[in-house]
C-alpha cells in the first residue's frame, strides 16, 4: 500500500527485510524486484504521491509540489547551474522527459580501466538494458506526436550534414501534450510512479510518503534500519509523527545529492574520503530561436530528437521545449522588453545541448547550519568551457540555417544573437563566466562504485565498503558522466543490485537460522 500523510495517526514502527530510502529509478526498481521475489520491503519517500488526476499541465504546480526546493536547486560556482530534481513518488523519473539511452561501450571500458569495475561487462549489462526496455515499453517516439519543433531542428541539422535521429523513450501511446516534466497526464510515460512502484505494491511492498529520514540505525558495525519523521500536517514546516523501520538490509536510493548528504550527516562510509565528491552534472545549454513561422510549442514531446555528430567529444544535442513560463524565467529581460519577446512565443523554436564533462567536477557538502540540507559546488573548467561554448555555436548555426531571425543564448556577450553575430561569437575567447541561465539534469558520482575501498564508496554490487548490509543504488554510484541521459542505466544497475541484496538476505537468514522476517505495522 502507498501511505500518505493523512493515513498516519501516530508513530509508526515496522519490521521488514529491506528498507529502501527513495523511490526514484534506483529505489523503485529495487523495491519491485525484491518484493516480487517474496521479500518484505518498505520504501520511505520524502515527497508526496501524485497521480494523473493531480497532473494539471501547470509548470508552477509541478515545481512547487514535485520538485526539490521549487525546482530552484543551484550550484555555487562559475557558471551557476539550476538542477531540477524530483521530490515525489517515482523521483525524477516522474518529472523528466522520458529519454532512455544506453551508455556507450567506451564509457564502460573507462569504468573497467579507471575504476576496476570488470565485474560489470557488456553482455550482462545488455541483458539488464533489454529487460528494462521491454518492461518500460522503450521505443522511438511516433513522428506524428513529436511536434514541429523537434522535427524542424533535426531537418536543419541533417541538411548541414550532422547525424541525428529520434530519441527512444519509456512511453506508449503518447499524445504529445508537451508536459512530461510536470507529470504525464495520460500515464503514457512509464515513469517509476506508474510502473515499478505499483508493481512493487502489488507484490506486497509498503510505501510511506512525505517521510524525511533522519538516521540510519547501526548496531555492532552493521546497519539495522532507519528512523525518520513525517511532514507536519499544518503546512508550517513542523514535524509530524516518527517512523522507524528495522531491517536486515538498508538501500539508500535518495539520489546523488541526498544519499551523500545522509552519509556525511552521520559520518558514515567515508573511509575513502570520496562521499560527496566526483560530482558530474551533465551541464546543459539552451537556445530559443525567433522564427517567421509558427512552431507550435509546447505541443509535442519536449525531448524528441537528437544530434549526436559530436558525441565522441561528449556533446549531445537533445530537444528541450518548455511552456511560456519556462522561457520567460530564463530570459535576461524584464518589463516591456520581456513582454515583447514573449508575445512572439508561438514563433519560437527551442533546442538544448548537454556536455559530458571531462575536466570539471563538483562536490556535495553538508549545509553549515542544517544537516538536512547540502551545498553544491561546481565550476566549469578547462576544455569543457570551450566545448560548452561550441554547443551554442552548433545550435545557432542550425537555427540560422532554418531562417531564424535571432537566437537567444544564455550568454552575457550575445544574449540575443543575430545571424551577423555568429562569426564574432565564434572568435571570442570562451569563458565560463559568459554563461547565465544554464541548467543541468543528471547528477552522478557522489558515492561512486569501484574496486578499491580507498578511492570508492561502494563495491560493484552497490554494497558499501564500510558497513555490511548498507547498499547505495541511485545515480550517486555511477562513477563517470555517461554522455547520455542516465535513467536507463540507473534502472539497469538497480535491477542488477537487487540480486546482490537478495544474496545478502540469504546470508543473513543463514546466520540467524530463521526464515524471512515479518512486517508488523503498529501505527
JONORQUI-V188812 format. One record per residue. PSI is psi as a letter, one per 20 degrees, with the letter a starting at -180 (none if undefined). OMEGA is omega in whole degrees, 0 to 359 (999 if undefined). D_LAST is the distance of its C-alpha to the last C-alpha in Angstrom with 1 decimal. Layout:
PSI;OMEGA;D_LAST / PSI;OMEGA;D_LAST
This chain:
q;174;14.2 / o;183;14.5 / p;173;11.5 / r;184;13.1 / h;183;12.3 / i;178;12.4 / i;190;9.5 / o;181;7.1 / i;181;6.9 / a;181;5.7 / q;184;5.8 / p;175;4.7 / p;185;6.8 / q;171;8.9 / p;180;12.4 / r;173;14.9 / h;183;18.7 / p;169;19.0 / p;182;17.2 / p;181;19.3 / o;183;19.6 / q;183;21.3 / k;176;21.9 / b;185;25.7 / g;180;28.5 / g;185;27.7 / g;181;23.9 / h;180;23.9 / g;177;26.7 / g;183;25.2 / g;180;22.0 / g;185;24.1 / g;184;26.6 / h;178;24.3 / g;179;22.0 / i;175;25.2 / j;177;26.4 / j;179;23.6 / q;176;21.5 / o;187;17.7 / p;172;17.2 / p;178;14.5 / p;175;16.1 / p;184;15.4 / p;181;17.6 / h;183;18.9 / a;179;20.2 / r;179;19.3 / o;180;19.7 / q;179;23.2 / r;181;25.2 / h;178;28.9 / h;180;28.2 / h;185;27.4 / o;187;30.3 / j;176;33.1 / j;184;35.7 / p;180;35.6 / g;182;35.9 / h;178;34.7 / g;182;31.5 / g;182;30.7 / g;183;31.7 / h;189;29.5 / h;189;26.3 / j;178;26.6 / q;172;28.7 / p;175;28.1 / k;176;29.9 / k;180;31.2 / j;185;33.2 / k;174;35.3 / p;185;34.5 / q;173;37.9 / q;174;39.8 / p;183;42.0 / a;183;45.5 / p;349;48.4 / r;174;47.8 / p;180;44.3 / p;168;42.1 / p;182;39.3 / n;179;36.6 / p;179;34.3 / p;183;30.9 / p;173;28.1 / m;186;24.7 / r;174;22.9 / p;186;21.6 / i;178;24.7 / b;183;25.8 / i;177;29.6 / h;181;30.3 / h;186;29.1 / k;174;31.5 / a;185;34.5 / i;175;37.7 / j;182;36.9 / p;181;39.9 / o;180;39.7 / p;174;42.5 / q;174;43.0 / q;185;44.1 / r;176;47.7 / h;182;49.2 / h;177;50.7 / g;178;47.3 / h;178;46.1 / h;176;49.4 / h;176;48.7 / g;180;45.4 / g;189;47.5 / h;186;50.3 / h;185;48.5 / j;175;45.1 / k;184;45.9 / l;182;43.5 / i;180;45.8 / i;175;43.0 / o;184;42.1 / r;183;45.1 / g;185;46.4 / g;180;46.1 / g;182;42.6 / h;179;41.4 / h;178;43.4 / g;178;41.5 / g;177;38.1 / g;183;39.5 / h;180;40.9 / g;179;37.6 / g;180;35.7 / g;179;38.6 / g;182;38.6 / h;184;34.9 / j;178;34.9 / l;181;38.2 / p;181;39.9 / r;176;43.4 / q;182;45.9 / q;178;45.5 / p;180;47.7 / h;181;50.6 / h;183;50.5 / j;183;47.2 / h;182;47.6 / q;183;49.3 / h;182;52.8 / g;184;51.7 / g;183;50.7 / h;179;53.7 / g;180;56.1 / g;179;55.2 / g;177;55.3 / g;179;58.7 / g;179;60.0 / g;180;58.8 / h;177;60.5 / h;176;63.7 / j;178;63.8 / j;181;63.5 / q;181;59.9 / q;180;57.7 / a;181;54.4 / a;181;52.5 / p;184;49.5 / q;171;46.1 / q;184;43.8 / q;176;40.4 / m;184;37.1 / q;173;37.9 / q;179;39.1 / k;179;40.8 / p;181;40.6 / j;174;42.2 / l;178;42.9 / i;177;41.1 / j;184;41.4 / k;181;37.8 / h;186;36.2 / j;178;35.0 / j;183;33.1 / p;183;31.2 / p;184;33.1 / i;181;33.4 / j;184;34.4 / k;177;32.2 / g;178;35.5 / p;185;34.5 / l;178;32.5 / r;188;30.2 / h;181;27.0 / i;178;24.9 / j;179;26.7 / e;185;27.8 / g;184;25.9 / g;177;22.4 / h;179;22.6 / h;175;24.3 / g;179;21.6 / g;179;18.9 / h;181;21.3 / j;175;21.6 / i;180;17.9 / q;173;16.8 / p;181;13.5 / p;177;14.2 / p;184;12.2 / r;180;14.7 / k;181;15.8 / p;171;14.7 / o;179;17.3 / p;182;17.5 / h;190;19.0 / p;166;19.7 / p;185;20.5 / p;181;19.9 / q;175;23.1 / p;179;24.3 / k;179;27.9 / j;178;28.9 / q;175;26.4 / p;184;23.3 / j;178;20.1 / a;183;17.4 / q;176;16.3 / q;178;14.6 / a;182;14.2 / q;176;13.1 / q;174;12.7 / q;178;15.8 / q;184;16.2 / j;184;16.5 / j;174;19.9 / j;181;22.0 / j;177;23.5 / j;181;22.1 / r;181;19.7 / q;176;16.5 / b;180;13.1 / r;178;9.8 / r;175;10.1 / p;177;9.1 / p;179;10.8 / o;172;12.1 / p;185;14.6 / q;177;17.4 / h;180;21.1 / p;173;22.2 / p;176;21.3 / o;178;23.1 / o;184;23.8 / l;186;24.8 / j;177;24.6 / r;188;28.3 / i;176;31.6 / g;185;30.6 / h;177;27.0 / g;176;27.2 / h;179;30.1 / g;181;28.7 / h;179;25.6 / g;180;28.0 / h;182;30.4 / h;179;27.9 / i;181;27.2 / k;185;30.7 / q;168;29.8 / k;183;31.9 / k;176;34.9 / h;179;37.6 / i;184;39.6 / j;186;39.3 / i;179;38.5 / p;180;34.9 / i;180;35.3 / r;174;38.9 / k;182;40.9 / p;168;39.3 / q;187;41.0 / i;181;40.2 / m;185;42.8 / p;185;44.5 / q;177;45.3 / p;181;48.2 / r;168;48.6 / q;176;51.7 / o;185;52.3 / p;175;55.7 / o;185;57.7 / r;174;59.4 / h;184;62.0 / q;175;60.1 / p;185;56.7 / h;176;54.1 / j;178;51.3 / q;3;48.3 / j;181;45.4 / p;181;45.8 / b;177;45.5 / p;184;43.5 / g;180;42.9 / n;192;43.6 / h;182;45.9 / r;183;49.0 / r;170;49.9 / o;185;53.0 / k;181;53.0 / h;185;56.7 / k;182;55.7 / h;179;52.7 / h;176;54.5 / j;179;54.6 / j;184;50.8 / p;175;51.3 / p;174;49.5 / p;179;50.1 / p;181;47.3 / q;181;47.3 / n;181;44.8 / q;177;45.0 / q;178;43.0 / r;184;43.2 / g;180;45.4 / g;181;42.8 / h;177;42.4 / g;183;46.1 / h;181;46.6 / h;186;44.1 / j;179;46.0 / p;179;49.6 / k;182;51.4 / r;171;52.8 / r;176;52.1 / c;185;53.8 / h;180;56.5 / g;177;56.7 / g;180;53.1 / g;180;53.6 / g;180;56.7 / g;184;55.1 / h;176;52.1 / h;178;54.4 / j;182;55.5 / g;180;52.1 / h;181;53.0 / j;181;55.8 / p;172;53.7 / q;184;52.9 / q;174;50.2 / q;181;49.8 / r;178;48.1 / q;181;48.8 / q;182;46.7 / p;171;48.0 / o;190;46.9 / q;179;47.7 / h;182;49.8 / i;189;50.8 / q;175;47.7 / q;182;44.3 / a;181;41.7 / q;171;39.0 / p;181;35.4 / q;177;35.0 / q;172;32.4 / p;186;32.9 / i;183;34.7 / j;183;32.5 / o;184;29.1 / i;174;27.6 / i;181;25.2 / r;185;28.5 / r;177;31.6 / p;180;35.3 / p;173;37.2 / p;181;40.9 / p;176;43.2 / p;174;46.9 / p;189;49.0 / r;169;51.9 / b;183;55.0 / i;176;56.0 / h;179;52.6 / g;179;54.0 / g;180;57.0 / h;180;55.0 / g;178;52.6 / h;179;55.7 / h;178;57.2 / g;179;54.2 / g;178;55.1 / g;182;58.8 / g;184;57.9 / g;178;55.9 / g;179;58.5 / g;180;61.2 / g;181;59.6 / g;180;58.9 / h;177;62.5 / h;179;63.9 / j;177;62.2 / j;179;63.9 / p;178;61.3 / h;176;62.9 / r;180;60.6 / p;173;57.5 / p;174;54.8 / q;181;54.0 / l;182;51.4 / q;175;54.3 / h;187;56.0 / h;182;59.4 / m;181;59.3 / h;181;56.4 / n;190;58.5 / p;173;60.6 / r;179;63.7 / h;181;65.5 / i;182;68.2 / i;189;65.6 / g;181;64.3 / g;179;67.3 / h;178;66.9 / g;180;63.1 / h;185;63.9 / h;184;66.4 / q;181;64.3 / p;179;62.7 / p;178;59.0 / p;178;56.8 / h;182;53.0 / i;179;53.4 / i;187;54.9 / p;173;51.6 / r;176;49.1 / l;178;46.5 / r;186;45.5 / r;175;42.1 / q;191;40.5 / i;191;37.7 / m;179;37.3 / p;183;36.3 / r;161;36.6 / i;191;37.4 / i;170;35.4 / l;195;34.0 / q;177;36.9 / q;180;37.4 / a;182;40.6 / j;184;42.3 / o;181;42.9 / i;179;40.3 / i;182;42.6 / j;180;42.5 / r;183;39.2 / h;180;35.4 / q;174;34.4 / r;178;36.4 / i;179;37.4 / i;186;34.3 / i;179;31.9 / p;181;30.9 / q;178;31.7 / h;192;34.7 / h;187;33.2 / o;178;29.7 / p;177;29.3 / i;176;26.4 / o;180;26.0 / q;170;27.3 / p;183;28.1 / n;176;28.7 / a;182;29.7 / i;182;32.9 / h;182;33.0 / i;181;34.3 / o;193;37.2 / i;181;40.1 / r;169;42.6 / q;184;42.9 / i;184;43.2 / i;179;45.7 / r;176;43.6 / p;192;40.2 / i;191;37.8 / h;180;34.9 / h;179;36.6 / h;179;37.2 / g;175;33.6 / g;183;32.4 / g;180;35.0 / h;179;34.2 / h;177;30.5 / g;177;31.5 / g;181;33.7 / h;181;31.1 / h;178;28.7 / h;179;31.3 / h;175;31.4 / g;179;27.7 / g;177;27.9 / g;179;30.8 / g;179;29.0 / h;177;26.2 / g;179;29.0 / g;179;30.4 / g;180;27.2 / h;178;26.8 / g;179;30.5 / h;183;30.2 / i;180;27.2 / k;181;29.1 / r;181;26.1 / b;185;24.8 / q;180;22.0 / q;175;18.5 / r;181;15.7 / p;177;12.3 / p;182;9.3 / o;189;5.9 / j;182;3.8 / none;999;0.0
